[in-house]
Amino acid sequence: MQTLIHAHKVLEIIGKHAQPVPHAELRNQVAGAFGADARFINCQDRQFSIDQLIEFLASKGKTDVAAGHISLNVDHLCEE
């Protein structure tokens, strides 16, 4: 059975960066932390690949994406 990693763990990785992180660097850090084939889950139990999750988080305003760099939008994070 595949382990699902909560999306908040990826938000934590993004939040550790003082500057926006390049998309490729974030993918590498996430793969290093959870494995290249890791799957992710949000608060509504929806499953994602890392690329799908990055897109989802941006669509919900949790992250800002500009010029291939991702940063955390702390004003739109949900309560854990």
C-alpha positions in Angstrom: 0.0 0.0 0.0 1.3 3.4 -1.0 1.9 6.0 1.8 0.1 9.3 1.2 1.9 12.4 2.4 -0.3 15.3 3.6 0.0 18.5 1.5 0.9 20.4 4.6 4.3 18.7 4.6 5.0 20.2 1.2 3.9 23.6 2.4 6.3 23.2 5.3 9.2 22.6 2.8 8.2 25.7 0.8 7.9 27.7 4.0 11.5 26.9 5.0 12.7 29.1 2.1 13.3 32.8 2.7 13.0 33.4 -1.1 10.8 31.8 -3.7 12.1 28.3 -4.6 12.5 27.2 -8.2 9.9 24.6 -9.2 12.6 22.0 -10.1 14.4 22.5 -6.8 11.1 22.0 -4.9 10.4 18.8 -6.8 13.9 17.5 -6.0 13.5 18.4 -2.3 10.1 16.7 -2.1 11.5 13.6 -3.9 14.4 13.5 -1.5 12.1 13.8 1.5 9.4 11.4 0.4 10.5 9.5 -2.6 10.2 10.2 -6.4 6.9 8.3 -6.6 5.3 9.9 -3.5 1.6 10.7 -3.7 0.0 13.5 -1.7 -3.3 14.1 -0.1 -5.2 17.3 0.9 -7.6 18.0 3.7 -10.5 16.6 1.6 -8.7 13.3 0.9 -8.0 14.2 -2.7 -4.8 12.5 -4.1 -2.1 14.3 -6.2 1.2 13.8 -7.8 3.7 16.5 -6.8 3.1 18.5 -10.0 -0.7 18.2 -9.5 -0.3 19.3 -5.9 1.8 22.3 -6.8 -0.9 23.4 -9.3 -3.7 22.8 -6.8 -2.0 24.8 -4.0 -1.5 27.7 -6.3 -5.2 27.5 -7.5 -6.3 27.7 -3.9 -4.0 30.7 -3.1 -1.8 28.7 -0.7 1.2 29.4 -2.8 2.3 32.1 -5.3 3.9 31.0 -8.5 5.9 33.5 -10.6 8.6 32.9 -13.3 8.9 29.2 -12.3 9.4 30.0 -8.6 7.1 29.1 -5.7 6.5 30.9 -2.5 4.2 30.4 0.5 1.2 32.6 0.8 0.7 32.6 4.6 -2.5 34.7 4.4 -4.3 31.8 2.8 -3.2 28.7 4.7 -5.7 26.5 6.4 -5.7 25.7 10.1 -4.3 22.3 10.9 
